[in-house]
Amino acid sequence: MQLLKSCLLLCLLALPAIAGVKVEKVDYLGWKDAIEINNGEVKLIVVPAIGRIMHYSYLNGDNILWSDPQFHGKVLPKGMPNIDEEGNFAWTNFGGDKVWPNEQSEFEKINGHSWPPDHAFDGAVHEAKLLADGVVITGPVSEYNGARSVREIRMAVEGTRVDIVQHVEKVAELANADIEPLRYTIWNVTQIRPPEQTFYPLNPHSHFDMRYFPFGFAESAAMRNFTIKGDIGIFVPDPVDAQKTGADSDRWLAGIVGDVAMVEFFRRDATRRYPDGGLSAEVYTCADYTELELLSPWVYLQVGGGLTHPIAWELQRLPKDLDTPDARRQAVVEWLAARAD
């Protein structure tokens, strides 16, 4: 009996190791109390001091996410945006991954300035609650739209999957009561290192004439760098112009950086309205980085209300013998098609 009890005790003590996910506080690029989540195959690092995910990679691989070295270890001054030489709010583009709560075209009427984004969502200190397999980060309540973000980030025991359940909760009235009721979205923005290509499935029943939408600020560049093969839209960075495209896509959005594909999973609800004229996935590219952007439906929220938009990430390492962009993309598409989900 004593031997049995000893064996049971050893088994119980071994459970955390068997579970495979390690969560601990670390110093990361000058930020104290960052949170590393590691399952022995991939690691992900969350930095609550700036409210975002800053690292996602294979255990001994390069970070897929982009960050600006000039802001490593920095935080917003007193939780407020930096000020530029003309006395205006300036965007501190830390990089990594975060969420915005409203369509960009509505920033001016909600926040009182068209740019930068609401600092409560983009750069402010978030509270962190450690989980056995991840972390929950909660942002402050916005002084503009009365809402906050809550993101539950969990890593699978094995493999590369990270599930991110995203919430926006409205807990106070708007600063500008004249624009109530206000519609909210969960606009996930993931900045990755410059990819070889990005791609996503195009909706066969799209209401866009070309099944995708090139944004007007660099429309000719976007159309020049966007191709369609079958039902897949392929978008490559431009060597000069910043550019952006989007689509009413469903299921996934992918980018290939080196020999690694990063795929973001989501679902589009065809019965709901989406921002930017109906876009559920967007890609922005510039010289320094590319943004993978996923959008939830629009929801009008009263105080006490909220919306949720779950997404997931995975990495897929590509064989070295795939020596063309077409071959690498096809390998990812075939891997995605073979999945049960």
C-alpha positions in Angstrom: 0.0 0.0 0.0 2.8 2.4 0.9 4.5 1.6 -2.4 1.2 2.4 -4.2 0.9 5.7 -2.4 4.5 6.5 -3.3 3.8 5.7 -7.0 0.6 7.8 -7.0 2.5 10.7 -5.4 5.2 10.5 -8.0 2.6 10.5 -10.8 0.9 13.5 -9.4 4.2 15.4 -9.1 5.0 14.5 -12.7 1.7 15.8 -14.1 2.9 19.4 -14.8 5.8 18.0 -16.8 3.5 15.6 -18.7 1.1 18.4 -19.4 4.0 19.9 -21.4 3.2 23.6 -21.1 5.5 25.9 -19.0 4.4 29.4 -18.1 6.9 31.7 -16.4 7.8 35.4 -16.0 10.9 36.4 -17.9 12.8 39.6 -18.9 12.3 40.1 -22.6 14.1 42.8 -24.7 14.2 45.1 -21.7 10.7 44.5 -20.5 10.3 43.1 -17.0 7.7 40.6 -16.1 7.0 39.4 -19.6 5.3 36.0 -19.7 6.8 33.1 -21.7 4.6 30.2 -22.7 6.6 27.2 -23.9 5.5 23.6 -24.8 9.0 22.4 -25.8 8.2 22.9 -29.5 7.2 26.6 -29.7 7.3 29.6 -27.4 5.2 32.7 -27.2 6.0 35.8 -25.2 3.4 38.2 -23.9 4.4 41.7 -22.6 1.7 43.0 -20.3 3.6 46.3 -20.0 2.5 47.2 -23.6 -0.5 44.9 -23.8 0.4 42.5 -26.6 2.1 39.4 -27.8 5.7 40.1 -28.9 7.2 36.7 -29.8 6.0 33.6 -31.5 8.5 31.0 -32.8 9.7 27.5 -32.9 11.7 26.9 -29.7 15.1 27.5 -31.3 13.8 29.5 -34.3 13.5 33.1 -35.3 10.7 35.2 -34.1 7.9 35.4 -36.7 6.6 38.7 -35.2 8.2 42.0 -36.0 9.2 44.6 -33.4 10.9 48.0 -33.6 14.2 47.9 -31.8 14.0 51.6 -30.9 11.1 50.8 -28.6 12.4 47.7 -27.0 12.0 47.9 -23.2 10.0 51.2 -23.5 6.5 51.9 -22.3 4.0 54.7 -22.9 4.8 57.7 -20.7 2.3 57.7 -17.8 0.1 55.4 -19.9 -0.5 58.1 -22.5 0.7 58.4 -26.1 4.0 60.0 -26.9 3.9 63.6 -28.2 5.6 64.6 -31.5 7.5 67.8 -32.2 4.3 69.6 -33.2 2.5 68.7 -29.9 0.3 66.0 -31.4 -0.1 62.4 -30.2 2.4 60.1 -31.9 2.1 56.4 -32.5 4.5 54.2 -30.6 4.7 51.3 -33.0 6.1 48.6 -30.7 5.1 45.8 -33.2 3.8 42.4 -32.2 0.1 41.6 -31.9 -2.8 43.5 -30.3 -6.4 44.4 -30.9 -8.3 47.6 -31.9 -11.9 48.1 -30.9 -13.3 50.2 -33.7 -12.9 50.7 -37.5 -10.0 53.0 -38.3 -12.2 55.4 -40.2 -14.2 56.1 -37.0 -11.1 56.9 -34.8 -11.6 60.6 -35.3 -15.2 60.9 -34.0 -14.6 58.5 -31.1 -11.1 59.4 -29.9 -10.9 63.0 -31.0 -8.0 62.3 -33.3 -7.7 60.1 -36.4 -4.3 58.7 -35.4 -2.8 57.0 -33.4 -5.1 54.3 -32.2 -6.7 54.3 -28.8 -3.8 53.9 -26.4 -5.9 51.8 -23.9 -5.8 49.1 -26.6 -2.6 49.9 -28.3 0.3 50.3 -25.9 -1.2 50.7 -22.4 -0.2 48.5 -19.4 -2.4 45.4 -19.2 -3.1 43.3 -16.1 -2.0 39.6 -16.4 -3.4 36.5 -14.8 -1.2 33.4 -15.3 -2.9 30.1 -16.4 -1.6 26.6 -16.3 -1.2 26.8 -20.1 -1.2 30.5 -20.8 -2.3 33.9 -19.6 -5.2 36.3 -19.6 -4.4 39.9 -20.2 -6.9 42.7 -19.5 -6.5 46.2 -20.7 -7.6 49.5 -19.0 -11.0 51.0 -19.8 -10.7 53.4 -22.7 -11.4 57.1 -21.8 -12.9 57.4 -25.3 -15.1 54.4 -26.0 -15.6 53.1 -22.5 -14.5 49.6 -23.4 -11.5 47.3 -22.6 -10.0 44.2 -24.1 -9.6 40.8 -22.4 -7.5 38.2 -24.2 -7.2 34.6 -23.0 -4.1 33.1 -24.6 -3.5 29.3 -24.3 -0.9 27.0 -25.8 -1.6 23.4 -26.8 0.3 20.7 -25.0 2.0 19.6 -28.2 2.3 21.1 -31.6 2.4 24.8 -32.4 -1.2 25.8 -31.8 -2.1 28.9 -29.8 -5.8 29.7 -29.1 -6.6 33.3 -28.4 -10.1 34.1 -27.2 -10.6 37.8 -27.6 -13.3 39.9 -25.8 -14.2 43.6 -25.9 -16.3 44.6 -22.9 -18.1 48.0 -22.6 -18.0 49.1 -19.0 -18.6 52.8 -19.2 -20.3 55.5 -21.3 -18.6 57.1 -24.2 -16.7 60.3 -23.7 -18.8 61.8 -26.6 -22.4 60.8 -25.7 -23.6 62.3 -29.1 -22.3 59.2 -30.9 -24.1 56.6 -28.8 -24.9 53.9 -29.6 -21.5 53.0 -30.9 -20.6 49.9 -32.9 -17.5 47.9 -31.9 -15.4 45.3 -33.6 -12.4 43.2 -32.5 -9.7 44.1 -35.0 -6.7 41.8 -34.5 -3.5 43.3 -35.9 -0.4 41.0 -36.1 2.8 42.5 -37.3 5.2 39.9 -38.8 8.6 40.2 -40.4 8.5 40.9 -44.1 7.2 37.7 -45.7 7.8 36.2 -49.1 4.1 36.2 -49.6 0.7 36.2 -47.8 -2.4 34.4 -49.0 -6.0 33.6 -48.1 -9.0 31.9 -49.5 -11.4 34.0 -51.5 -15.1 33.9 -51.0 -16.8 32.2 -54.0 -19.9 34.3 -53.2 -18.1 37.5 -52.5 -19.9 40.8 -53.0 -16.6 42.4 -54.2 -16.3 42.3 -58.0 -12.8 41.0 -57.9 -13.4 38.8 -54.8 -10.9 41.1 -53.0 -10.6 44.8 -52.2 -7.5 46.9 -53.0 -7.3 49.9 -50.6 -7.3 53.2 -52.5 -4.2 54.8 -50.9 -2.0 52.6 -53.1 -4.5 50.9 -55.3 -2.3 50.4 -58.3 0.5 48.8 -56.2 -2.0 46.6 -54.4 -3.5 45.3 -57.7 -0.1 44.9 -59.2 1.0 42.7 -56.3 -2.1 40.6 -55.9 -2.8 37.5 -58.0 -5.5 34.9 -57.9 -4.8 31.2 -58.4 -8.0 29.1 -58.1 -9.7 30.3 -55.0 -6.6 31.6 -53.3 -5.6 35.3 -53.3 -1.8 35.9 -53.1 -0.4 39.2 -52.0 3.3 40.0 -52.0 5.1 43.0 -50.5 6.0 45.9 -52.7 9.6 47.1 -52.7 8.6 50.7 -52.5 4.9 51.3 -51.8 2.9 50.6 -48.6 -0.2 48.8 -49.8 -3.2 47.0 -48.5 -5.9 44.5 -49.6 -8.7 42.7 -47.9 -11.5 40.1 -48.6 -14.6 38.7 -47.1 -12.7 35.5 -46.4 -13.3 32.6 -44.0 -11.2 30.1 -42.0 -7.6 31.3 -42.4 -5.0 33.9 -43.4 -1.3 32.9 -43.9 2.1 34.3 -44.5 5.5 32.7 -45.2 8.6 34.1 -43.6 11.7 32.1 -44.6 10.9 28.4 -44.3 8.1 28.9 -41.8 4.4 29.5 -42.5 2.3 31.3 -39.9 -1.4 30.7 -40.2 -4.1 32.6 -38.4 -7.5 30.7 -38.1 -10.8 32.4 -37.7 -14.5 32.1 -38.8 -16.5 34.6 -40.7 -20.3 34.9 -40.0 -22.0 35.4 -43.3 -25.1 36.7 -41.5 -23.4 39.7 -39.9 -22.0 43.1 -41.0 -18.3 43.6 -41.0 -16.1 46.8 -41.0 -14.4 48.3 -44.1 -17.3 47.5 -46.3 -17.6 43.8 -45.3 -14.0 42.7 -44.9 -13.1 39.9 -42.4 -9.4 39.6 -43.3 -6.9 42.2 -44.4 -3.2 42.4 -45.2 -1.1 45.6 -45.1 2.5 45.6 -46.2 5.3 48.2 -46.0 9.1 48.1 -46.1 9.6 47.1 -42.5 6.8 44.6 -41.8 3.5 43.1 -42.9 0.2 43.1 -40.9 -2.1 40.1 -40.8 -5.5 41.6 -39.7 -8.6 39.7 -38.7 -11.9 41.5 -38.1 -14.9 40.5 -36.1 -18.5 41.5 -37.1 -19.7 45.0 -36.0 -21.8 45.0 -32.8 -23.6 47.9 -31.1 -22.8 47.7 -27.4 -24.5 49.2 -24.4 -22.7 49.4 -21.0 -22.5 45.8 -19.7 -22.4 44.3 -23.2 -19.5 42.7 -25.0 -18.4 40.7 -28.0 -16.1 37.8 -28.6 -13.9 36.8 -31.5 -11.8 33.7 -31.0 -8.8 33.1 -33.3 -5.9 30.6 -33.3 -2.3 30.5 -34.6 -0.1 27.8 -35.9 3.3 27.5 -37.4 4.3 25.0 -40.1 7.9 24.4 -41.1 8.4 23.9 -44.8 10.7 21.4 -46.4 14.0 22.8 -47.7 13.5 21.2 -51.1 10.5 23.5 -51.9 12.5 26.0 -53.9 9.8 28.2 -55.4 7.1 30.5 -53.9 4.4 28.5 -55.7 5.7 25.2 -54.2 5.9 26.6 -50.7 2.4 28.1 -50.9 0.9 24.9 -52.3 2.4 22.9 -49.5 0.7 25.1 -47.0 -2.6 25.0 -48.8 -2.5 21.2 -49.0 -1.7 21.0 -45.3 -4.7 23.3 -44.5 -7.0 21.3 -46.8 -6.0 18.0 -45.0 -7.0 19.4 -41.6 -10.2 18.2 -40.0 -11.1 21.7 -38.8 
